[in-house]
């Protein structure tokens, strides 16, 4: 169960729709008081928490949640306004697991939710990501093609993992930069293009599955003959 705390009803409904469409159970709250009340009877698997909230702001809520034995282990992703660097740093220092910078795309949100949840999964077998004879092991940080291991740089590995987790989904260069380089500032689109180019070469016949989407960015085709 994912909880979204967002006072803007339009944004909240989009978040909930995206989560439910991806297979998550989701519940929305428009303020911190209703969140705290709900926590008395139920604990979610993760909370997406907006910083700019009425009455009780997101940072105050984060402090309260992380100081309570009952709620301190709940993963929290903060939603911050662009340019609010101090809020972002403060949130991470107080125990937030990740952050989203508004305006963000729903696929970026889903990817970050999945990534945070994976870090909290315990004693469960690893899920190998694969398509055809191409396999990626997140825990072992290992990629094989038809059983033969290939060497990728860290960023190439993260790009491939993102694509395999979201087959058929198109990502803009800005999204890729923020999600793989974990930065809000895409210095040059050429940086992405170069890494995509080398990744395609290393993947051999599977490199052709990474398609250029004109005026958008890149996506990984969801099947291979």
VMD Tcl script that draws the C-alpha trace (Angstrom):
set ca {
  {0.00 0.00 0.00}
  {1.40 3.36 -1.08}
  {0.12 6.55 0.54}
  {0.30 9.90 -1.26}
  {0.13 13.08 0.82}
  {-0.58 15.96 -1.59}
  {-2.94 18.92 -1.09}
  {-3.38 19.54 -4.83}
  {-6.26 17.22 -5.75}
  {-5.30 17.05 -9.44}
  {-1.73 15.97 -8.70}
  {-2.91 13.55 -6.02}
  {-5.39 11.86 -8.35}
  {-2.74 11.48 -11.07}
  {-0.34 9.89 -8.56}
  {-3.00 7.47 -7.32}
  {-4.10 6.56 -10.85}
  {-0.50 5.87 -11.94}
  {0.22 3.72 -8.88}
  {-2.98 1.70 -9.22}
  {-2.42 1.25 -12.96}
  {1.00 -0.23 -12.18}
  {-0.45 -2.75 -9.74}
  {0.01 -0.95 -6.42}
  {-2.69 -0.33 -3.87}
  {-2.76 3.39 -3.14}
  {-4.50 5.88 -0.86}
  {-4.44 9.67 -0.90}
  {-4.43 12.35 1.79}
  {-4.74 16.10 1.38}
  {-3.10 17.08 4.68}
  {-0.83 15.85 7.44}
  {-3.51 15.55 10.11}
  {-5.48 12.97 8.14}
  {-2.26 11.06 7.50}
  {-1.39 10.92 11.20}
  {-4.93 9.83 12.05}
  {-4.79 6.99 9.50}
  {-1.43 5.81 10.85}
  {-3.12 4.93 14.14}
  {-4.87 2.00 12.49}
  {-2.72 1.08 9.48}
  {0.88 1.33 8.27}
  {1.65 1.74 4.54}
  {4.56 0.19 2.68}
  {5.74 3.62 1.50}
  {4.69 7.28 1.71}
  {5.08 9.92 -1.01}
  {5.11 13.11 1.03}
  {4.78 16.61 -0.37}
  {6.75 19.28 1.49}
  {4.33 22.17 0.90}
  {1.27 21.12 2.90}
  {-1.29 23.19 4.85}
  {-1.08 23.35 8.66}
  {1.65 20.70 9.05}
  {4.38 20.88 6.40}
  {6.12 17.83 4.99}
  {9.40 18.37 6.83}
  {7.59 18.53 10.19}
  {5.70 15.36 9.31}
  {8.93 13.64 8.30}
  {10.51 14.52 11.66}
  {7.48 13.18 13.49}
  {7.37 9.93 11.53}
  {11.09 9.22 11.86}
  {11.07 9.93 15.61}
  {8.27 7.44 16.33}
  {9.15 3.74 16.86}
  {5.91 2.75 15.12}
  {6.56 4.67 11.89}
  {10.32 5.24 11.65}
  {10.85 2.25 9.33}
  {8.29 3.39 6.74}
  {10.11 4.41 3.51}
  {9.41 8.02 2.55}
  {9.88 9.81 -0.77}
  {9.68 13.60 -0.49}
  {8.15 15.73 -3.25}
  {9.92 19.09 -3.47}
  {9.45 22.17 -5.62}
  {12.16 22.86 -8.19}
  {14.86 25.07 -6.72}
  {14.13 24.12 -3.09}
  {17.59 22.66 -2.56}
  {17.57 23.29 1.19}
  {14.31 21.36 1.68}
  {15.68 18.47 -0.34}
  {18.91 18.25 1.67}
  {17.06 18.68 4.96}
  {14.64 15.90 4.04}
  {17.42 13.47 3.17}
  {19.30 14.37 6.35}
  {16.17 13.67 8.41}
  {15.78 10.18 6.96}
  {13.86 10.52 3.69}
  {14.78 7.71 1.31}
  {14.49 9.66 -1.94}
  {12.96 12.77 -3.46}
  {10.99 13.85 -6.50}
  {11.33 17.33 -7.95}
  {8.10 18.90 -9.22}
  {6.97 18.75 -11.91}
  {7.85 15.06 -12.27}
  {6.59 12.39 -14.65}
  {4.50 9.50 -13.36}
  {6.93 6.91 -14.72}
  {9.77 8.56 -12.83}
  {7.62 8.39 -9.69}
  {6.86 4.69 -10.25}
  {10.52 3.89 -10.91}
  {11.64 5.65 -7.71}
  {8.90 3.91 -5.69}
  {10.05 0.52 -7.00}
  {13.70 1.34 -6.31}
  {13.03 2.39 -2.70}
  {10.82 -0.63 -2.03}
  {13.52 -2.97 -3.36}
  {15.93 -1.63 -0.75}
  {13.47 -2.59 1.98}
  {12.76 -6.12 0.75}
  {14.33 -8.69 3.05}
  {14.84 -12.44 2.68}
  {13.24 -12.61 -0.73}
  {14.89 -14.14 -3.80}
  {16.32 -11.69 -6.27}
  {14.30 -11.06 -9.41}
  {16.53 -11.28 -12.47}
  {15.59 -8.82 -15.21}
  {15.72 -10.32 -18.67}
  {14.56 -10.12 -22.26}
  {15.43 -12.97 -24.60}
  {18.98 -14.07 -23.85}
  {19.86 -10.78 -22.13}
  {19.81 -11.01 -18.32}
  {20.65 -8.50 -15.59}
  {21.18 -9.40 -11.92}
  {20.76 -6.27 -9.72}
  {22.26 -7.84 -6.58}
  {25.27 -9.34 -8.32}
  {25.59 -6.29 -10.59}
  {26.07 -8.71 -13.46}
  {24.87 -8.71 -17.07}
  {24.98 -11.72 -19.37}
  {24.09 -12.29 -23.01}
  {23.28 -15.90 -23.87}
  {25.12 -16.94 -20.71}
  {28.27 -14.92 -21.40}
  {29.04 -12.04 -19.03}
  {29.64 -8.57 -20.47}
  {31.28 -5.58 -18.81}
  {29.27 -2.39 -18.38}
  {30.14 0.84 -16.62}
  {28.03 1.80 -13.60}
  {25.90 4.26 -15.58}
  {25.43 1.84 -18.47}
  {24.29 -0.80 -15.98}
  {21.82 1.62 -14.36}
  {20.45 2.69 -17.74}
  {19.92 -0.92 -18.79}
  {18.28 -1.79 -15.47}
  {15.89 1.14 -15.81}
  {14.97 0.12 -19.35}
  {14.44 -3.54 -18.39}
  {12.23 -2.53 -15.46}
  {10.13 -0.33 -17.74}
  {10.02 -2.12 -21.09}
  {8.09 -0.21 -23.73}
  {8.16 3.06 -21.75}
  {9.76 6.10 -23.41}
  {12.03 8.27 -21.26}
  {13.15 11.80 -22.05}
  {16.84 12.63 -21.76}
  {16.04 14.83 -18.78}
  {14.28 11.94 -17.01}
  {17.19 9.61 -17.69}
  {19.65 12.15 -16.35}
  {17.65 12.70 -13.17}
  {16.97 8.99 -12.56}
  {20.36 7.51 -13.45}
  {22.72 10.38 -12.73}
  {20.49 11.44 -9.77}
  {20.79 15.09 -10.71}
  {18.23 17.77 -11.54}
  {20.57 19.45 -13.99}
  {21.06 17.80 -17.38}
  {24.22 19.55 -18.52}
  {24.17 18.18 -22.06}
  {21.90 15.74 -23.85}
  {25.08 14.52 -25.54}
  {26.02 12.85 -22.25}
  {22.96 10.60 -22.50}
  {23.46 9.94 -26.21}
  {27.07 8.83 -25.74}
  {26.16 6.40 -22.96}
  {23.25 5.00 -24.98}
  {25.57 4.56 -27.95}
  {28.20 2.60 -26.00}
  {25.50 0.54 -24.26}
  {24.02 -0.43 -27.62}
  {27.43 -1.53 -28.87}
  {28.12 -3.68 -25.82}
  {24.70 -5.34 -26.02}
  {25.37 -6.56 -29.55}
  {22.19 -7.83 -31.22}
  {20.18 -6.67 -28.19}
  {21.40 -3.11 -28.64}
  {18.82 -2.62 -31.41}
  {16.07 -2.99 -28.80}
  {16.95 0.45 -27.42}
  {14.98 2.65 -29.76}
  {15.38 6.38 -30.30}
  {12.01 8.09 -29.89}
  {12.08 11.21 -32.03}
  {11.67 14.47 -30.08}
  {11.37 12.48 -26.84}
  {14.32 10.26 -25.90}
  {14.71 6.48 -25.69}
  {12.79 3.31 -24.87}
  {13.49 -0.41 -24.74}
  {11.27 -2.53 -26.97}
  {9.36 -5.10 -24.96}
  {10.13 -8.14 -27.11}
  {12.94 -9.68 -29.08}
  {12.69 -12.21 -31.90}
}
mol new
graphics top color blue
foreach p $ca { graphics top sphere $p radius 0.5 }
foreach p [lrange $ca 0 end-1] q [lrange $ca 1 end] { graphics top cylinder $p $q radius 0.2 }
display resetview
